[in-house]
Amino acid sequence: MYAIADFLSAIADVESSVDPITIRRKSRDRYAVSPLLRQQLQGKYADVVVSPKDKAELARVVVAAVRYKIPLTARGGGTANYGQSVPLRGGILLDMTQIAGVVWTKRGAIRALAGTIVGDMDKTARETGQELRMFPTTRATATIAGFIAGGTGGIGSARWGVLRDRGNIAAVEVMTAEEEPRLLELRGTKTLLVHHGYGANCIITEVEMPLTHAEDWRETVVAFPTYMDAVRCGVALGTTPGIVTKLLSVHEWPTPHLIQPLRGIVPEGCSMLSSYVASASAYDFDEVVAEHRGTVVAAAPEGEGAYGIPLYEMAFGHALAQIQKTEPDRTAIEGFFHTDDLVGLVERVHRRLDGVGPLRLELRRWGSRLAGSGSPYVNFESEEQLQRIAEIMQSEGAGVANSHASSVRAVGKKDVTAEDIAFKRLCDPFGLLNPGGFEMDESDDADVGADLPVSNWVARRVG
Ligand SMILES: Cc1cc2nc3c(=O)[nH]c(=O)nc-3n(C[C@H](O)[C@H](O)[C@H](O)COP(=O)(O)OP(=O)(O)OC[C@H]3O[C@@H](n4cnc5c(N)ncnc54)[C@H](O)[C@@H]3O)c2cc1C
């Protein structure tokens, strides 16, 4: 269908592969966490994988793709969980992992090439007594550009908010997909054009992130007699400015049993809060825990917990991945709790969904508020089952994003404004970047994923 042979001779010595195994491996991300995407994205493969080593090689790839009008889908670590890096319309899988390395570090900021692994950036920052404000739980394999284009926030968001909060992405350099590709530098709120853009409106080449001073973290698992005790404690910790935490992840029993490494640590029947607290805040943290009937059942310096894996690999999207190791049919949707009465909203949703599955809540700052995201872990039956859960959550006042779809509009975490459309037209005049991932209007949307009702996921320009 596409002129791949012509494209390959045009890019000459840029590394490429048409080996079917490589193509299949690189055309997948972590969409299999969704039972619906698992069915719908199967068999969607690129025609060729291209791995440029630097921006000059990348520009040659773009020039040839534009000349032969072949789609280009960027891929970093391939940890996206909505299938955002799957080449829906075939063409070129643009492997960005070789364009990697920290460009510079200074007080308060770090700049790195797009394919730099997030954990490597954080390690470099640590050498200067600083750390990233936030990182995804996939930090060991996710790239910084993939985090900006596909992620939301993560460890650190309990203190610093999410990526879209003003000041959390310092700058992004992008390459356009034009006949003569240009490099553009976006700063401030302009970076939000690229954030959650799923690589469908530009190719990120460099990212500059703010840093904070490095903390001495203590990781802590706390058990509670009831789920609402754990929620109240998490909210109290998240709204106490003097207590420094970077994770507040609240799970209802039996999740601590379903996550294998936690078995035997959290007592039978107890709900759980997992957290990283700055060691200087540990005394005050423990006081708040005791006030909420909590018991610290595990505490250790960061990375030294008794469960054998990083504590953050049992939070956010990783919690479901852990559960699926023993219960592959478990799934979830992405509820969003953003209200002045956070405890009240969680309590109502918890009551309405009693018995559906254990609730999860990730507490993090979002704009000027503490907010929560999560839903029950259910045994997947059907799309209608997920729709019903979404509707119940919405009827109580929670927002919902669709974690069983692959395009920006269908997922519902980003508004597609006139400015976004103008930016897409400017950077991608031939519509070659991740086609199906971000279309101009709703009628164009890729037909991949579940049709869940999406609402109130507080979108851009918050805070
Ligand atoms: C178990 C699990 C846990 C997760 N936990 C978190 C979490 O805590 N927080 C969070 O925010 N997310 C989380 N995610 C989602 C995902 O890991 C993050 O979004 C991650 O940062 C993506 O990085 P990546 O390099 O793997 O990107 P990829 O999966 O390779 O790509 C993600 C998106 O970015 C685009 N892209 C990649 N590189 C570029 C580029 N150079 N230019 C333009 N577009 C590009 C791709 O086309 C795709 O649309 C999780 C996913 C899983 C499976």
The ligand as a MOL file (V3000), in Angstrom:
LIG
                    3D

  0  0  0     0  0            999 V3000
M  V30 BEGIN CTAB
M  V30 COUNTS 53 58 0 0 0
M  V30 BEGIN ATOM
M  V30 1 C 1.8170 -0.6440 34.1440 0
M  V30 2 C 1.7060 0.7790 33.6720 0
M  V30 3 C 1.8390 1.8160 34.5870 0
M  V30 4 C 1.7370 3.1510 34.1700 0
M  V30 5 N 1.8770 4.1610 35.0800 0
M  V30 6 C 1.7870 5.4410 34.6670 0
M  V30 7 C 1.9620 6.5140 35.5910 0
M  V30 8 O 2.2500 6.3210 36.7610 0
M  V30 9 N 1.7990 7.7650 35.1150 0
M  V30 10 C 1.5360 8.0290 33.8050 0
M  V30 11 O 1.4280 9.1860 33.4400 0
M  V30 12 N 1.4200 7.0380 32.9220 0
M  V30 13 C 1.5430 5.7610 33.3090 0
M  V30 14 N 1.4250 4.7540 32.4030 0
M  V30 15 C 1.3130 5.0630 30.9880 0
M  V30 16 C 2.7370 5.1400 30.3030 0
M  V30 17 O 3.6400 4.2970 30.8930 0
M  V30 18 C 3.3080 6.5020 30.4260 0
M  V30 19 O 2.5130 7.3800 29.7410 0
M  V30 20 C 4.7410 6.5450 29.8870 0
M  V30 21 O 5.3490 7.6660 30.3420 0
M  V30 22 C 4.8430 6.4460 28.3860 0
M  V30 23 O 6.1960 6.5070 28.0050 0
M  V30 24 P 6.7630 5.6060 26.8100 0
M  V30 25 O 8.1310 6.0640 26.4550 0
M  V30 26 O 6.6240 4.1800 27.1090 0
M  V30 27 O 5.7730 6.0510 25.6500 0
M  V30 28 P 5.1670 5.2000 24.4610 0
M  V30 29 O 4.2530 4.1600 24.9900 0
M  V30 30 O 6.2340 4.7500 23.5580 0
M  V30 31 O 4.3370 6.3500 23.7500 0
M  V30 32 C 3.3090 7.0290 24.4140 0
M  V30 33 C 2.6960 8.0440 23.4340 0
M  V30 34 O 3.6620 9.0490 23.1710 0
M  V30 35 C 3.9490 9.0980 21.7730 0
M  V30 36 N 5.3870 9.3730 21.6330 0
M  V30 37 C 6.4300 8.6350 22.0800 0
M  V30 38 N 7.5910 9.2530 21.7880 0
M  V30 39 C 7.2640 10.3920 21.1350 0
M  V30 40 C 8.0090 11.4560 20.5500 0
M  V30 41 N 9.3500 11.4920 20.5990 0
M  V30 42 N 7.3340 12.4590 19.9690 0
M  V30 43 C 5.9810 12.4690 19.9140 0
M  V30 44 N 5.2270 11.4920 20.4360 0
M  V30 45 C 5.8620 10.4720 21.0430 0
M  V30 46 C 3.5330 7.7580 21.2010 0
M  V30 47 O 3.1750 7.8460 19.8450 0
M  V30 48 C 2.3330 7.4350 22.0780 0
M  V30 49 O 1.1840 8.0680 21.5880 0
M  V30 50 C 1.5040 3.4260 32.7960 0
M  V30 51 C 1.3880 2.3710 31.8870 0
M  V30 52 C 1.4840 1.0610 32.3080 0
M  V30 53 C 1.3570 -0.0470 31.3060 0
M  V30 END ATOM
M  V30 BEGIN BOND
M  V30 1 1 1 2
M  V30 2 1 2 3
M  V30 3 2 2 52
M  V30 4 2 3 4
M  V30 5 1 4 5
M  V30 6 1 4 50
M  V30 7 2 5 6
M  V30 8 1 6 7
M  V30 9 1 6 13
M  V30 10 2 7 8
M  V30 11 1 7 9
M  V30 12 1 9 10
M  V30 13 2 10 11
M  V30 14 1 10 12
M  V30 15 2 12 13
M  V30 16 1 13 14
M  V30 17 1 14 15
M  V30 18 1 14 50
M  V30 19 1 15 16
M  V30 20 1 16 17
M  V30 21 1 16 18
M  V30 22 1 18 19
M  V30 23 1 18 20
M  V30 24 1 20 21
M  V30 25 1 20 22
M  V30 26 1 22 23
M  V30 27 1 23 24
M  V30 28 2 24 25
M  V30 29 1 24 26
M  V30 30 1 24 27
M  V30 31 1 27 28
M  V30 32 2 28 29
M  V30 33 1 28 30
M  V30 34 1 28 31
M  V30 35 1 31 32
M  V30 36 1 32 33
M  V30 37 1 33 34
M  V30 38 1 33 48
M  V30 39 1 34 35
M  V30 40 1 35 36
M  V30 41 1 35 46
M  V30 42 1 36 37
M  V30 43 1 36 45
M  V30 44 2 37 38
M  V30 45 1 38 39
M  V30 46 1 39 40
M  V30 47 2 39 45
M  V30 48 1 40 41
M  V30 49 2 40 42
M  V30 50 1 42 43
M  V30 51 2 43 44
M  V30 52 1 44 45
M  V30 53 1 46 47
M  V30 54 1 46 48
M  V30 55 1 48 49
M  V30 56 2 50 51
M  V30 57 1 51 52
M  V30 58 1 52 53
M  V30 END BOND
M  V30 END CTAB
M  END
